[in-house]
Amino acid sequence: MNRKPFTPQPGTGYWNQGGGTFDCLSVLDDGRAVMRNRASGWTLTAHGVGIYDDGSIDWDYSTDGRFEEKQGQQDAAEIMAVLTAAVDTWGKAAQVDMAIEEMAELQKELLNERRGRNNHIAEEMADVRIMLQQMEIIFQNGGDVERIFREKVARLDQRLHDRKGAAL
């Protein structure tokens, strides 16, 4: 695929070759572009932006990477669109494998915490959460999952009540 030098237009979103949609926030005088990942809020200065025949872009390298809050960041519809795009892009088998891998990584981090080692539990929990939502998309069972979740919480509440003599 051919790549040509490109200056993104502020206010326009572009699909990145590495994945994700990036909005161009501004273009600096020297041609560098300030870009923000639509899903995560990761903002960077892109150097050497190029565009491919399919309209996707990439850049030679980036600097000044940081997370920035944006108004309405990651509302439910945006999250669902990103997760659905991931399933559509990589397919059921790859995403099921990735879910298994992410759950194993969470197990490892939980063991690290138990052993008093440095850990990345929150990061791995977020990865598992992303993959569980993709599993709901793949298996089209989000309603069932929610119903069963609520039933199990009610059962847990009953067990607590039975054990302590008072429900929460």
C-alpha positions in Angstrom: 0.0 0.0 0.0 1.4 3.4 -0.9 2.1 6.0 1.8 2.2 9.7 1.0 3.1 12.7 3.3 -0.1 14.2 4.7 -1.3 17.1 6.8 -4.4 16.1 8.8 -7.2 18.6 9.1 -8.1 19.8 12.6 -11.6 18.6 13.7 -11.3 15.5 11.5 -11.0 11.9 12.7 -8.6 9.4 11.0 -8.2 5.6 11.3 -4.7 4.8 12.5 -2.8 2.0 10.9 -1.8 0.8 14.4 -5.5 0.7 15.4 -8.0 3.2 16.7 -9.5 6.5 15.5 -7.5 9.6 16.2 -8.9 13.1 16.0 -6.7 15.9 14.7 -6.8 18.7 17.3 -4.4 21.1 15.6 -1.6 21.3 13.2 1.6 23.2 14.2 3.5 25.5 12.0 6.2 22.9 11.2 3.5 20.4 10.1 3.4 18.3 13.2 -0.1 17.3 14.2 -1.6 17.1 17.7 -3.7 14.0 17.7 -6.0 12.4 20.3 -7.2 8.8 20.4 -11.0 9.0 20.4 -11.5 6.0 22.7 -8.7 6.5 25.3 -8.0 10.2 25.3 -4.3 9.5 24.6 -3.0 12.7 23.1 0.3 13.1 21.2 2.2 15.2 18.8 2.6 13.2 15.5 5.8 13.8 13.4 5.9 12.8 9.8 2.2 12.0 9.3 1.5 9.9 6.2 -1.7 8.7 4.5 -2.3 5.4 2.8 -4.4 4.5 -0.3 -7.2 3.3 2.0 -7.4 6.7 3.8 -5.7 5.4 7.0 -2.8 7.3 8.5 0.3 6.8 10.6 3.3 8.8 11.7 7.0 8.3 11.8 7.1 8.9 15.6 5.3 10.8 18.3 6.3 13.0 21.3 4.5 14.6 24.2 2.2 11.6 24.8 -0.3 12.0 27.6 -3.9 11.2 28.6 -6.2 14.1 28.4 -9.8 14.3 29.5 -12.3 15.3 26.9 -15.9 16.3 27.2 -18.1 13.2 26.8 -15.0 11.0 26.7 -15.9 7.3 26.0 -19.6 7.5 26.3 -21.4 4.1 26.1 -22.0 4.3 22.4 -18.3 5.1 21.6 -17.2 2.3 23.8 -19.6 -0.2 22.1 -18.4 1.1 18.7 -14.8 0.5 19.6 -15.4 -3.0 21.0 -17.6 -4.0 18.1 -14.9 -2.8 15.7 -12.3 -4.9 17.5 -14.5 -8.0 17.2 -15.2 -7.2 13.5 -11.5 -6.6 12.8 -9.9 -9.6 14.6 -12.8 -12.1 14.8 -14.3 -14.4 17.3 -11.4 -16.9 17.7 -8.7 -14.3 18.2 -10.8 -12.3 20.7 -11.7 -15.4 22.7 -8.0 -16.3 22.8 -7.2 -12.7 23.9 -9.8 -12.9 26.7 -8.2 -16.1 28.0 -4.8 -14.4 27.8 -5.9 -11.3 29.6 -7.6 -13.4 32.4 -4.3 -15.3 32.8 -2.4 -12.0 33.1 -4.8 -10.8 35.8 -4.2 -14.1 37.7 -0.5 -13.5 37.5 -0.8 -10.0 38.9 -3.1 -11.1 41.7 -0.4 -13.7 42.7 2.2 -11.0 42.5 0.2 -8.9 45.0 -0.3 -11.9 47.3 3.5 -12.4 47.2 4.2 -8.8 48.0 5.6 -8.0 44.6 4.9 -5.0 42.4 1.8 -5.5 40.4 -0.5 -4.1 37.7 -3.8 -5.3 39.0 -5.9 -2.3 37.8 -4.4 -2.5 34.3 -5.2 -6.2 34.0 -8.7 -5.8 35.4 -9.3 -3.1 32.8 -8.1 -5.5 30.1 -10.3 -8.3 31.4 -13.3 -5.9 31.5 -12.7 -4.9 27.9 -12.5 -8.5 26.8 -15.6 -9.5 28.8 -17.6 -6.8 27.1 -16.3 -8.2 23.7 -17.4 -11.7 24.8 -21.0 -10.3 25.3 -20.8 -8.9 21.8 -19.5 -12.2 20.3 -22.0 -14.4 22.2 -24.8 -11.9 22.1 -25.7 -12.7 25.7 -25.4 -9.3 27.5 -28.9 -9.5 28.8 -28.4 -13.0 30.2 -25.1 -11.9 31.8 -26.8 -9.0 33.5 -29.7 -11.1 34.7 -27.5 -13.8 36.1 -25.2 -11.2 37.7 -28.1 -9.7 39.6 -29.3 -13.1 40.6 -25.9 -14.0 42.0 -25.6 -10.7 43.9 -29.0 -11.3 45.4 -27.9 -14.8 46.4 -24.7 -13.4 47.9 -26.8 -10.8 49.9 -28.9 -13.7 51.2 -25.9 -15.6 52.3 -24.6 -12.5 54.1 -28.0 -12.1 55.7 -28.1 -15.7 56.8 -24.5 -15.5 58.2 -24.7 -12.1 59.9 -28.4 -11.8 60.6 -28.9 -8.7 58.5 -28.8 -8.0 54.7 -27.0 -4.9 53.5 
